[in-house]
Amino acid sequence: MSQNRAERKILILLLEWILTFFRWRTHASLPVKLLSESFLFPKHLHDGRAQISLSFIAGMSNLLGGLEVAYEHYRGSYGQRIMYSPVILSSLACGACLWAVVNKCVARTLMPAISSMLLIDGILGFFFHILAALPFSQSGRCRLRFQNR
């Protein structure tokens, strides 16, 4: 009886090996396809197709980032006028990136200019948020106390 079980296990292992071998053989062309597509990327880069897709992705991320900033500043009730600047600049950047999909001149001129303005605005916003989180006394001095622990 134990010899019968051993034969069954060997038969099952043999069948599994045969199935994996044929499964590998049917997908053997997959690495060839991946390699040929990876060699096509420099051609896409040279033709400008990669820039088009990247500008579309940048436009969509600017849209989502602008919506998130608009919602968070709405929760802060737009207490200061400077809170409108990232919303406006991100919508301009979204428009410029989507326009760059169809116009290469915009991709070279307008998109980098608006993106750099958005970057500067983000740095300023970072410092404004740091200043808003600091506790100030009535005399205008910062009341942070550092303790050695």
C-alpha atoms as a printed R data frame, in Angstrom:
    type eleno elety resid chain resno       x      y       z
1   ATOM     1    CA   MET     A     1   0.000  0.000   0.000
2   ATOM     2    CA   SER     A     2   2.834  2.439   0.813
3   ATOM     3    CA   GLN     A     3   4.429  1.733  -2.558
4   ATOM     4    CA   ASN     A     4   1.156  2.755  -4.227
5   ATOM     5    CA   ARG     A     5   1.190  6.098  -2.327
6   ATOM     6    CA   ALA     A     6   4.812  6.718  -3.257
7   ATOM     7    CA   GLU     A     7   4.014  6.071  -6.919
8   ATOM     8    CA   ARG     A     8   1.098  8.506  -6.723
9   ATOM     9    CA   LYS     A     9   3.304 11.223  -5.211
10  ATOM    10    CA   ILE     A    10   5.934 10.703  -7.892
11  ATOM    11    CA   LEU     A    11   3.262 10.818 -10.582
12  ATOM    12    CA   ILE     A    12   1.788 14.027  -9.120
13  ATOM    13    CA   LEU     A    13   5.226 15.666  -8.937
14  ATOM    14    CA   LEU     A    14   5.954 14.614 -12.508
15  ATOM    15    CA   LEU     A    15   2.648 16.049 -13.735
16  ATOM    16    CA   GLU     A    16   3.258 19.313 -11.857
17  ATOM    17    CA   TRP     A    17   6.714 19.609 -13.395
18  ATOM    18    CA   ILE     A    18   5.322 18.965 -16.891
19  ATOM    19    CA   LEU     A    19   2.591 21.556 -16.401
20  ATOM    20    CA   THR     A    20   5.036 24.204 -15.166
21  ATOM    21    CA   PHE     A    21   7.392 23.421 -18.048
22  ATOM    22    CA   PHE     A    22   4.661 23.913 -20.651
23  ATOM    23    CA   ARG     A    23   3.301 26.949 -18.857
24  ATOM    24    CA   TRP     A    24   6.792 28.477 -19.014
25  ATOM    25    CA   ARG     A    25   7.115 27.581 -22.685
26  ATOM    26    CA   THR     A    26   3.848 29.305 -23.588
27  ATOM    27    CA   HIS     A    27   4.978 32.533 -21.876
28  ATOM    28    CA   ALA     A    28   8.532 32.356 -23.159
29  ATOM    29    CA   SER     A    29   7.881 35.260 -25.524
30  ATOM    30    CA   LEU     A    30   7.000 37.582 -22.609
31  ATOM    31    CA   PRO     A    31  10.629 38.515 -21.763
32  ATOM    32    CA   VAL     A    32  11.269 39.136 -25.443
33  ATOM    33    CA   LYS     A    33   8.296 41.519 -25.583
34  ATOM    34    CA   LEU     A    34   9.429 43.314 -22.446
35  ATOM    35    CA   LEU     A    35  12.950 43.709 -23.777
36  ATOM    36    CA   SER     A    36  11.761 45.004 -27.133
37  ATOM    37    CA   GLU     A    37   9.442 47.527 -25.424
38  ATOM    38    CA   SER     A    38  12.239 48.685 -23.129
39  ATOM    39    CA   PHE     A    39  14.357 49.394 -26.196
40  ATOM    40    CA   LEU     A    40  11.461 51.403 -27.635
41  ATOM    41    CA   PHE     A    41  11.434 53.855 -24.700
42  ATOM    42    CA   PRO     A    42  14.375 55.945 -26.006
43  ATOM    43    CA   LYS     A    43  12.519 56.176 -29.330
44  ATOM    44    CA   HIS     A    44   9.394 57.363 -27.499
45  ATOM    45    CA   LEU     A    45  11.565 59.810 -25.605
46  ATOM    46    CA   HIS     A    46  13.115 61.115 -28.820
47  ATOM    47    CA   ASP     A    47   9.750 61.395 -30.588
48  ATOM    48    CA   GLY     A    48   8.209 63.309 -27.676
49  ATOM    49    CA   ARG     A    49   5.612 60.720 -26.719
50  ATOM    50    CA   ALA     A    50   7.077 60.337 -23.236
51  ATOM    51    CA   GLN     A    51   6.916 64.093 -22.636
52  ATOM    52    CA   ILE     A    52   3.280 64.130 -23.688
53  ATOM    53    CA   SER     A    53   2.310 61.409 -21.255
54  ATOM    54    CA   LEU     A    54   4.399 62.960 -18.464
55  ATOM    55    CA   SER     A    55   2.784 66.364 -18.962
56  ATOM    56    CA   PHE     A    56  -0.646 64.720 -18.839
57  ATOM    57    CA   ILE     A    57   0.286 62.969 -15.589
58  ATOM    58    CA   ALA     A    58   1.624 66.256 -14.184
59  ATOM    59    CA   GLY     A    59  -1.612 68.003 -15.130
60  ATOM    60    CA   MET     A    60  -3.745 65.415 -13.384
61  ATOM    61    CA   SER     A    61  -1.561 65.509 -10.269
62  ATOM    62    CA   ASN     A    62  -1.794 69.322 -10.235
63  ATOM    63    CA   LEU     A    63  -5.561 69.018 -10.446
64  ATOM    64    CA   LEU     A    64  -5.716 66.604  -7.520
65  ATOM    65    CA   GLY     A    65  -3.219 68.641  -5.490
66  ATOM    66    CA   GLY     A    66  -5.162 71.825  -6.155
67  ATOM    67    CA   LEU     A    67  -8.414 70.220  -5.085
68  ATOM    68    CA   GLU     A    68  -6.795 68.969  -1.888
69  ATOM    69    CA   VAL     A    69  -5.332 72.419  -1.106
70  ATOM    70    CA   ALA     A    70  -8.676 74.068  -1.870
71  ATOM    71    CA   TYR     A    71 -10.465 71.726   0.512
72  ATOM    72    CA   GLU     A    72  -7.939 72.163   3.329
73  ATOM    73    CA   HIS     A    73  -7.903 75.938   2.977
74  ATOM    74    CA   TYR     A    74 -11.702 75.916   2.827
75  ATOM    75    CA   ARG     A    75 -11.640 74.150   6.186
76  ATOM    76    CA   GLY     A    76  -9.387 76.990   7.373
77  ATOM    77    CA   SER     A    77 -12.065 79.387   5.996
78  ATOM    78    CA   TYR     A    78  -9.548 81.187   3.751
79  ATOM    79    CA   GLY     A    79  -8.581 83.439   6.673
80  ATOM    80    CA   GLN     A    80  -5.818 85.184   4.715
81  ATOM    81    CA   ARG     A    81  -5.597 86.213   1.080
82  ATOM    82    CA   ILE     A    82  -2.365 84.291   0.578
83  ATOM    83    CA   MET     A    83  -4.371 81.068   0.984
84  ATOM    84    CA   TYR     A    84  -5.842 81.589  -2.485
85  ATOM    85    CA   SER     A    85  -2.460 81.542  -4.250
86  ATOM    86    CA   PRO     A    86  -1.823 77.743  -4.283
87  ATOM    87    CA   VAL     A    87  -5.351 77.115  -5.528
88  ATOM    88    CA   ILE     A    88  -4.974 79.592  -8.380
89  ATOM    89    CA   LEU     A    89  -1.440 78.499  -9.272
90  ATOM    90    CA   SER     A    90  -2.287 74.798  -9.237
91  ATOM    91    CA   SER     A    91  -5.233 75.375 -11.549
92  ATOM    92    CA   LEU     A    92  -2.957 77.389 -13.862
93  ATOM    93    CA   ALA     A    93  -0.347 74.623 -13.721
94  ATOM    94    CA   CYS     A    94  -3.009 72.015 -14.501
95  ATOM    95    CA   GLY     A    95  -4.150 74.035 -17.500
96  ATOM    96    CA   ALA     A    96  -0.577 74.583 -18.702
97  ATOM    97    CA   CYS     A    97   0.291 70.888 -18.388
98  ATOM    98    CA   LEU     A    98  -2.808 69.810 -20.274
99  ATOM    99    CA   TRP     A    99  -2.154 72.462 -22.904
100 ATOM   100    CA   ALA     A   100   1.414 71.141 -23.192
101 ATOM   101    CA   VAL     A   101  -0.045 67.808 -24.301
102 ATOM   102    CA   VAL     A   102  -1.091 69.397 -27.586
103 ATOM   103    CA   ASN     A   103   1.425 72.250 -27.917
104 ATOM   104    CA   LYS     A   104   5.201 71.755 -27.623
105 ATOM   105    CA   CYS     A   105   5.885 75.484 -27.336
106 ATOM   106    CA   VAL     A   106   3.813 75.650 -24.156
107 ATOM   107    CA   ALA     A   107   5.714 72.655 -22.810
108 ATOM   108    CA   ARG     A   108   9.002 74.514 -23.217
109 ATOM   109    CA   THR     A   109   7.946 77.979 -22.006
110 ATOM   110    CA   LEU     A   110   4.742 78.281 -19.993
111 ATOM   111    CA   MET     A   111   4.758 74.985 -18.110
112 ATOM   112    CA   PRO     A   112   8.209 75.435 -16.496
113 ATOM   113    CA   ALA     A   113   7.437 79.056 -15.585
114 ATOM   114    CA   ILE     A   114   4.164 78.240 -13.835
115 ATOM   115    CA   SER     A   115   5.686 75.164 -12.206
116 ATOM   116    CA   SER     A   116   8.540 77.241 -10.765
117 ATOM   117    CA   MET     A   117   6.028 79.804  -9.427
118 ATOM   118    CA   LEU     A   118   4.107 76.936  -7.827
119 ATOM   119    CA   LEU     A   119   7.318 75.630  -6.272
120 ATOM   120    CA   ILE     A   120   8.167 79.049  -4.796
121 ATOM   121    CA   ASP     A   121   4.603 79.368  -3.503
122 ATOM   122    CA   GLY     A   122   4.898 75.934  -1.887
123 ATOM   123    CA   ILE     A   123   8.112 76.945  -0.103
124 ATOM   124    CA   LEU     A   124   6.459 80.156   1.135
125 ATOM   125    CA   GLY     A   125   3.425 78.163   2.257
126 ATOM   126    CA   PHE     A   126   5.666 75.790   4.178
127 ATOM   127    CA   PHE     A   127   7.139 78.700   6.144
128 ATOM   128    CA   PHE     A   128   3.698 80.262   6.696
129 ATOM   129    CA   HIS     A   129   2.465 76.970   8.121
130 ATOM   130    CA   ILE     A   130   5.515 76.758  10.403
131 ATOM   131    CA   LEU     A   131   4.892 80.306  11.621
132 ATOM   132    CA   ALA     A   132   1.227 79.528  12.248
133 ATOM   133    CA   ALA     A   133   2.156 76.553  14.417
134 ATOM   134    CA   LEU     A   134   4.593 78.473  16.642
135 ATOM   135    CA   PRO     A   135   3.215 79.772  19.936
136 ATOM   136    CA   PHE     A   136   3.721 83.544  20.297
137 ATOM   137    CA   SER     A   137   3.258 85.606  23.444
138 ATOM   138    CA   GLN     A   138   1.474 88.947  23.499
139 ATOM   139    CA   SER     A   139   4.787 90.783  23.167
140 ATOM   140    CA   GLY     A   140   5.465 89.004  19.867
141 ATOM   141    CA   ARG     A   141   8.194 86.686  21.100
142 ATOM   142    CA   CYS     A   142   8.154 83.000  20.405
143 ATOM   143    CA   ARG     A   143   7.486 80.963  23.548
144 ATOM   144    CA   LEU     A   144   9.199 77.727  22.617
145 ATOM   145    CA   ARG     A   145  11.043 76.215  25.537
146 ATOM   146    CA   PHE     A   146  13.633 73.560  24.872
147 ATOM   147    CA   GLN     A   147  14.302 71.143  27.687
148 ATOM   148    CA   ASN     A   148  17.021 68.612  28.120
149 ATOM   149    CA   ARG     A   149  15.545 65.245  28.958
